[in-house]
């Protein structure tokens, strides 16, 4: 085995590149060096390199194209006549590249059997030595092409992993951005993709969701996420065999990253307990998942095709008295006992918000309080609020009292005549009295 072949294989191992990619890089470098020292105008120089013998073949490669439309000759000193070509013919004329293409009429002189689309290889003399500038050019081409090949390999590898969950090591922080070592490349977690209050310490191994992979001038840009709902779904698939085997199905998922999630599961077989399988013996499975996502609380909900039952399950751990559906507005009115009101709403309205997201229904919670009945809508509760549930209930009561007062005012208020109307009536009465006196 020649030294060149050994060197090529070493580069392939270090850069994780294919053997063919490195050979193509060397051929491009040799073509650039040849062009620098011996090339002529309109030559499309290509080189074939044999690493075993170190021999090279140099040739000029041209693709056969249709003949260009002829233009009338212009006499010296005369103004050129207006072009008789159509727009398509003009465009074809400008597209012709004499460096890489040859017209069919010229190609027929070389080979009568040639057709449009064929390639013609014209052998060029090979040289053993190149000048210093040509060698420098070849070196630069090799470095650049190897970098490009490495970038393409990394981009292709991580493009296949897009929308998947992978494991990385926290490398460092740059401002608010977290850099994660993924082995052959580095991914970034933007501020909006980070879990609130989660610490990313250097050297920590974390699971990340590959949100997007882009090609940039500086190489592949790998955007990672810790807040995506999909990362939770993928971790369930990885940690719970019954889900990956298809015995349990995740029907819906709702998440407020760093705080709480709800996962609706359903067994595809009657002999399997979907909730028990996800929780695991003494909570071992669910605790592993919770650790992977930074201590976030997870509620496992049993899915039901009966939407009323599904909504009731989604609002757990609160106990529900009744559920009424409004199909037209896609809204559910849920009644709960007074001692279950705070539990149904949840901390900062989180429980009802997640339940609405999980079931894809708007939910109104109706319950009793010390001051009377109260109604709270899920679509009125903003995410990530720090408002205590007691304040949410008090605010809802105050709003309802204001509405009641307004309705009461409208009912008791008597319609009053406008001043203009009253004045006109008095004038009409006076006129009628005057006419009556004259008649008498």
C-alpha positions as CSV (number, residue, x, y, z in Angstrom):
1,X,0.0,0.0,0.0
2,X,1.5,3.4,-1.0
3,X,2.2,6.2,1.4
4,X,-0.4,8.4,-0.3
5,X,-3.1,5.7,0.3
6,X,-2.1,5.5,4.0
7,X,-2.3,9.3,4.3
8,X,-5.7,9.4,2.6
9,X,-7.1,6.7,5.0
10,X,-5.7,8.6,8.0
11,X,-7.5,11.8,6.9
12,X,-10.7,9.8,6.4
13,X,-10.5,8.4,10.0
14,X,-9.6,11.8,11.6
15,X,-12.2,13.8,9.7
16,X,-14.8,11.0,9.4
17,X,-14.9,11.5,5.6
18,X,-15.4,9.0,2.8
19,X,-12.5,7.8,0.8
20,X,-14.1,9.0,-2.5
21,X,-14.6,12.5,-1.0
22,X,-10.9,12.8,-0.3
23,X,-9.9,11.5,-3.7
24,X,-12.2,14.1,-5.3
25,X,-10.6,16.8,-3.2
26,X,-7.1,15.8,-4.4
27,X,-8.3,15.8,-8.1
28,X,-9.7,19.3,-7.7
29,X,-6.4,20.5,-6.2
30,X,-4.4,19.0,-9.0
31,X,-6.7,20.6,-11.6
32,X,-6.3,24.0,-10.0
33,X,-2.5,23.6,-9.9
34,X,-2.4,22.5,-13.6
35,X,-4.7,25.4,-14.6
36,X,-2.4,27.8,-12.8
37,X,0.8,26.8,-14.6
38,X,-0.3,25.2,-17.9
39,X,-3.9,26.0,-18.5
40,X,-5.3,28.0,-21.4
41,X,-8.3,30.1,-21.9
42,X,-11.7,28.3,-22.2
43,X,-10.2,25.0,-20.9
44,X,-12.4,23.0,-18.5
45,X,-9.5,21.0,-16.9
46,X,-10.3,17.8,-15.0
47,X,-7.8,15.4,-13.5
48,X,-8.1,11.7,-12.7
49,X,-5.8,10.6,-9.9
50,X,-4.7,7.0,-9.1
51,X,-3.5,6.9,-5.5
52,X,-2.0,3.4,-5.9
53,X,0.4,4.5,-8.7
54,X,0.3,8.3,-8.1
55,X,-0.4,8.7,-11.8
56,X,-2.6,11.4,-13.1
57,X,-4.6,11.9,-16.4
58,X,-5.4,15.4,-17.4
59,X,-8.1,16.3,-20.0
60,X,-10.4,19.1,-21.2
61,X,-14.0,18.2,-20.6
62,X,-16.8,19.7,-22.8
63,X,-20.5,19.0,-23.0
64,X,-22.1,19.0,-26.5
65,X,-24.9,21.6,-27.0
66,X,-27.1,22.7,-29.9
67,X,-25.6,25.2,-32.4
68,X,-26.2,28.9,-31.6
69,X,-28.4,30.9,-33.9
70,X,-26.3,32.8,-36.5
71,X,-26.3,36.6,-36.6
72,X,-25.6,38.6,-39.8
73,X,-22.1,39.9,-40.1
74,X,-21.5,43.6,-39.5
75,X,-19.1,45.5,-41.8
76,X,-16.4,47.6,-40.3
77,X,-17.6,51.0,-39.3
78,X,-21.3,50.2,-39.9
79,X,-23.8,50.2,-37.1
80,X,-25.0,46.7,-36.0
81,X,-28.4,45.8,-37.3
82,X,-31.2,45.2,-34.8
83,X,-31.2,41.6,-33.4
84,X,-33.4,39.2,-35.3
85,X,-33.3,36.6,-32.4
86,X,-36.3,35.9,-30.2
87,X,-36.0,36.4,-26.4
88,X,-35.5,32.6,-25.9
89,X,-32.7,32.6,-28.5
90,X,-31.0,35.6,-26.9
91,X,-31.2,33.9,-23.5
92,X,-29.7,30.7,-25.0
93,X,-26.9,32.8,-26.5
94,X,-26.0,34.3,-23.1
95,X,-26.2,30.9,-21.4
96,X,-23.6,29.3,-23.7
97,X,-20.3,28.8,-21.8
98,X,-17.4,28.1,-24.1
99,X,-15.3,26.9,-21.2
100,X,-17.6,23.9,-20.4
101,X,-19.6,23.6,-23.7
102,X,-19.0,22.9,-27.4
103,X,-21.5,23.3,-30.3
104,X,-22.6,20.2,-32.1
105,X,-21.2,21.4,-35.4
106,X,-17.7,21.8,-33.9
107,X,-18.1,18.4,-32.1
108,X,-19.0,16.6,-35.4
109,X,-15.6,17.5,-36.8
110,X,-14.0,15.5,-33.9
111,X,-16.5,12.7,-33.9
112,X,-19.3,12.2,-36.4
113,X,-21.3,10.0,-34.1
114,X,-21.5,12.5,-31.3
115,X,-24.9,13.7,-30.0
116,X,-26.2,16.6,-28.0
117,X,-25.7,16.0,-24.3
118,X,-22.6,13.8,-24.8
119,X,-19.2,14.7,-23.3
120,X,-15.9,15.1,-25.1
121,X,-12.7,14.4,-23.3
122,X,-9.6,15.9,-24.9
123,X,-6.4,14.6,-23.4
124,X,-3.8,17.1,-22.2
125,X,-0.1,16.6,-21.5
126,X,0.7,15.6,-17.9
127,X,3.5,17.3,-16.0
128,X,5.4,16.0,-13.0
129,X,6.4,19.3,-11.5
130,X,4.4,22.4,-10.6
131,X,5.5,25.9,-9.7
132,X,5.4,27.3,-6.1
133,X,2.3,29.3,-6.8
134,X,0.5,26.3,-8.3
135,X,1.5,24.2,-5.3
136,X,0.2,26.9,-2.9
137,X,-3.1,27.0,-4.9
138,X,-3.4,23.2,-4.6
139,X,-2.8,23.4,-0.8
140,X,-5.6,26.0,-0.4
141,X,-8.0,24.0,-2.5
142,X,-7.3,20.8,-0.5
143,X,-7.9,22.6,2.9
144,X,-11.1,24.3,1.6
145,X,-12.6,21.2,0.0
146,X,-11.8,19.1,3.1
147,X,-13.6,21.6,5.3
148,X,-16.6,21.7,2.9
149,X,-16.7,17.9,2.8
150,X,-16.6,17.7,6.6
151,X,-19.4,20.3,6.9
152,X,-21.5,18.4,4.4
153,X,-21.0,15.2,6.3
154,X,-22.0,16.8,9.6
155,X,-25.0,18.6,8.0
156,X,-26.2,15.3,6.5
157,X,-25.7,13.4,9.8
158,X,-27.7,15.9,11.9
159,X,-30.3,16.6,9.2
160,X,-31.2,12.9,9.6
161,X,-31.6,13.5,13.4
162,X,-33.8,16.5,13.0
163,X,-37.0,16.2,15.2
164,X,-35.3,13.6,17.3
165,X,-34.0,13.5,20.9
166,X,-30.2,13.1,21.4
167,X,-27.8,13.3,24.3
168,X,-25.2,16.1,24.6
169,X,-22.8,17.6,27.1
170,X,-23.1,21.2,28.2
171,X,-20.0,22.9,26.9
172,X,-20.3,26.5,28.0
173,X,-22.5,29.6,28.1
174,X,-22.1,32.6,25.8
175,X,-24.4,35.3,27.2
176,X,-27.9,33.8,27.3
177,X,-27.0,31.1,24.8
178,X,-26.0,27.6,25.9
179,X,-23.6,25.6,23.7
180,X,-23.9,21.8,23.8
181,X,-21.2,19.4,22.6
182,X,-22.8,16.8,20.3
183,X,-19.6,14.9,19.4
184,X,-18.9,16.0,15.8
185,X,-20.5,19.4,16.1
186,X,-21.8,21.9,18.6
187,X,-25.5,22.7,19.1
188,X,-27.0,25.8,20.6
189,X,-30.0,26.3,22.9
190,X,-31.5,29.8,22.5
191,X,-33.0,31.6,25.5
192,X,-36.6,30.8,24.3
193,X,-35.7,27.1,24.1
194,X,-34.3,26.9,27.7
195,X,-36.4,25.7,30.7
196,X,-36.9,28.6,33.1
197,X,-34.7,28.4,36.2
198,X,-32.9,25.3,34.9
199,X,-29.1,25.4,35.5
200,X,-26.9,24.3,32.6
201,X,-23.6,23.5,34.3
202,X,-20.5,22.7,32.2
203,X,-20.0,19.0,31.8
204,X,-23.6,18.0,32.5
205,X,-25.1,15.4,30.2
206,X,-28.6,16.4,29.0
207,X,-31.2,15.2,26.5
208,X,-32.1,17.8,23.9
209,X,-34.6,17.9,21.0
210,X,-33.0,18.8,17.6
211,X,-35.5,21.5,16.6
212,X,-33.9,22.6,13.4
213,X,-30.7,22.1,11.3
214,X,-29.6,24.9,8.9
215,X,-26.6,25.3,6.6
216,X,-24.7,28.6,7.1
217,X,-21.5,30.1,5.8
218,X,-19.8,29.1,9.0
219,X,-21.0,25.5,8.9
220,X,-24.1,23.6,10.1
221,X,-26.3,25.5,12.7
222,X,-28.0,23.0,15.0
223,X,-30.8,24.5,17.1
224,X,-31.7,22.5,20.2
225,X,-34.7,22.8,22.6
226,X,-35.4,21.8,26.1
227,X,-39.0,23.3,26.1
228,X,-40.6,21.5,23.2
229,X,-43.5,19.2,23.9
230,X,-41.8,16.7,21.5
231,X,-38.8,16.2,23.8
232,X,-41.2,14.9,26.5
233,X,-43.0,12.6,24.0
234,X,-39.6,11.2,22.8
235,X,-38.4,10.6,26.3
236,X,-41.6,8.6,27.1
237,X,-40.8,6.5,24.0
238,X,-37.2,6.0,25.2
239,X,-38.0,5.2,28.8
240,X,-41.2,3.2,28.6
241,X,-41.0,-0.1,26.5
242,X,-44.7,-0.5,26.3
243,X,-45.0,2.8,24.4
244,X,-42.1,2.0,22.0
245,X,-43.6,-1.4,21.4
246,X,-47.0,0.1,20.6
247,X,-48.9,-1.5,23.6
248,X,-49.5,2.0,25.0
249,X,-50.3,5.1,22.8
250,X,-49.7,8.7,23.7
251,X,-52.9,10.4,22.5
252,X,-52.3,14.0,23.7
253,X,-49.7,16.0,25.5
254,X,-49.7,19.5,27.1
255,X,-46.7,21.1,28.6
256,X,-45.7,24.3,30.4
257,X,-41.9,23.7,30.4
258,X,-40.2,23.7,33.8
259,X,-43.5,23.7,35.7
260,X,-46.0,21.0,34.8
261,X,-47.1,18.6,32.0
262,X,-50.1,16.4,31.3
263,X,-49.8,13.3,29.2
264,X,-52.9,11.4,28.0
265,X,-52.3,7.7,27.4
266,X,-54.4,4.8,26.2
267,X,-53.7,1.0,26.2
268,X,-54.1,-0.8,22.9
269,X,-54.6,-4.1,24.8
270,X,-57.2,-4.8,27.6
271,X,-54.6,-6.5,29.8
272,X,-52.4,-3.4,30.2
273,X,-52.7,-0.6,32.7
274,X,-51.5,2.5,30.8
275,X,-51.0,4.7,33.9
276,X,-49.4,2.0,36.0
277,X,-47.0,1.1,33.1
278,X,-45.9,4.8,32.7
279,X,-45.5,5.3,36.5
280,X,-43.5,2.1,37.0
281,X,-42.8,0.1,40.1
282,X,-42.7,2.6,43.1
283,X,-42.7,5.4,40.5
284,X,-39.3,4.4,39.1
285,X,-40.1,5.1,35.4
286,X,-41.8,8.5,35.9
287,X,-39.1,9.6,38.2
288,X,-36.4,8.9,35.6
289,X,-38.4,11.0,33.1
290,X,-38.9,13.8,35.6
291,X,-35.1,13.9,36.2
292,X,-34.4,14.1,32.5
293,X,-36.6,17.3,32.1
294,X,-35.3,19.1,35.2
295,X,-37.8,18.1,37.9
296,X,-40.9,19.1,36.0
297,X,-44.2,17.7,37.5
298,X,-46.0,15.2,35.2
299,X,-49.7,14.1,35.4
300,X,-50.5,10.8,33.6
301,X,-54.1,11.0,32.3
302,X,-56.1,8.1,31.0
303,X,-57.5,8.9,27.6
304,X,-61.2,8.3,26.8
305,X,-63.2,8.6,23.6
306,X,-66.0,10.0,25.6
307,X,-65.1,13.7,25.6
308,X,-66.9,14.4,28.9
309,X,-65.0,11.7,30.7
310,X,-61.7,12.8,29.0
311,X,-62.2,16.4,30.3
312,X,-63.0,15.1,33.8
313,X,-59.8,13.0,33.7
314,X,-57.8,16.0,32.4
315,X,-58.8,18.1,35.3
316,X,-57.5,15.6,37.9
317,X,-56.6,15.6,40.7
318,X,-59.8,17.7,41.1
319,X,-63.1,15.8,41.4
320,X,-65.7,16.8,38.9
321,X,-69.5,16.9,39.5
322,X,-70.7,17.4,36.0
323,X,-69.6,18.4,32.5
324,X,-71.8,20.1,29.9
325,X,-70.7,20.6,26.3
326,X,-71.4,23.4,23.9
327,X,-70.6,21.9,20.5
328,X,-71.1,25.1,18.6
329,X,-68.5,27.1,20.7
330,X,-66.4,24.0,21.4
331,X,-66.7,24.9,25.1
332,X,-67.2,22.7,28.1
333,X,-68.8,23.9,31.4
334,X,-67.5,22.0,34.3
335,X,-69.1,22.1,37.8
336,X,-67.1,21.3,40.9
337,X,-67.7,21.4,44.6
338,X,-66.5,24.4,46.7
339,X,-63.6,22.4,48.2
340,X,-62.5,21.4,44.7
341,X,-62.5,24.8,43.0
342,X,-59.0,25.8,43.8
343,X,-57.7,22.3,42.9
344,X,-59.5,22.4,39.5
345,X,-58.1,25.8,38.7
346,X,-54.6,24.9,39.9
347,X,-51.6,27.1,40.8
348,X,-51.9,30.3,38.7
349,X,-54.7,28.7,36.7
350,X,-52.2,26.0,35.4
351,X,-54.4,23.0,35.9
352,X,-57.3,24.2,33.8
353,X,-55.0,25.7,31.2
354,X,-53.2,22.4,30.6
355,X,-56.5,20.5,30.6
356,X,-57.9,22.8,27.9
357,X,-54.7,22.4,25.8
358,X,-54.7,18.6,26.3
359,X,-58.4,18.1,25.3
360,X,-58.4,21.0,22.7
361,X,-61.6,22.3,24.3
362,X,-62.3,25.7,26.1
363,X,-63.2,24.9,29.7
364,X,-65.3,27.1,32.1
365,X,-64.9,26.0,35.7
366,X,-68.1,26.8,37.8
367,X,-67.9,26.4,41.5
368,X,-69.1,27.8,44.8
369,X,-67.2,30.2,47.0
370,X,-68.0,32.0,50.3
371,X,-69.6,34.9,48.4
372,X,-71.6,32.8,45.9
373,X,-71.1,31.0,42.6
374,X,-68.0,31.8,40.5
375,X,-67.1,31.1,36.9
376,X,-63.6,31.0,35.5
377,X,-62.7,30.5,31.8
378,X,-59.5,28.8,30.7
379,X,-59.0,31.1,27.7
380,X,-58.9,34.1,30.1
381,X,-56.0,32.7,32.1
382,X,-52.6,33.7,30.7
383,X,-49.7,31.2,30.8
384,X,-46.7,31.6,33.1
385,X,-48.5,34.0,35.5
386,X,-47.5,34.1,39.2
387,X,-51.0,35.0,40.3
388,X,-52.1,32.8,43.3
389,X,-55.3,30.8,42.7
390,X,-57.1,32.8,45.5
391,X,-56.6,36.1,43.6
392,X,-57.9,34.5,40.4
393,X,-61.1,33.5,42.2
394,X,-61.5,36.9,43.9
395,X,-61.0,38.7,40.6
396,X,-63.6,36.5,38.9
397,X,-66.0,37.2,41.8
398,X,-65.4,41.0,41.5
399,X,-66.0,40.9,37.7
400,X,-69.2,38.9,38.1
401,X,-70.4,41.4,40.7
402,X,-69.7,44.3,38.4
403,X,-71.6,42.6,35.6
404,X,-74.6,42.0,37.9
405,X,-74.6,45.6,39.0
406,X,-74.6,46.9,35.4
407,X,-77.5,44.6,34.5
408,X,-79.4,45.7,37.6
409,X,-78.9,49.3,36.7
410,X,-80.1,48.9,33.2
411,X,-83.3,47.2,34.4
412,X,-84.2,49.8,37.0
413,X,-83.3,52.8,34.9
414,X,-86.4,54.5,33.4
415,X,-86.2,56.0,29.9
416,X,-86.1,59.8,30.0
417,X,-87.3,62.1,27.3
418,X,-84.8,64.4,25.7
419,X,-85.0,68.1,26.3
420,X,-85.7,68.8,22.7
421,X,-88.6,66.3,22.7
422,X,-90.1,67.8,25.8
423,X,-89.9,71.4,24.4
424,X,-91.6,70.4,21.1
425,X,-94.5,68.8,22.9
426,X,-95.2,71.9,25.0
427,X,-95.2,74.1,21.9
428,X,-97.8,71.9,20.2
429,X,-100.0,72.0,23.3
430,X,-99.8,75.8,23.4
431,X,-100.8,76.1,19.8
432,X,-103.7,73.8,20.2
433,X,-105.0,75.9,23.2
434,X,-104.7,79.2,21.2
435,X,-106.7,77.7,18.3
436,X,-109.4,76.5,20.7
437,X,-109.8,80.1,22.3
438,X,-110.1,81.7,18.8
439,X,-112.8,79.3,17.9
440,X,-114.8,80.1,21.1
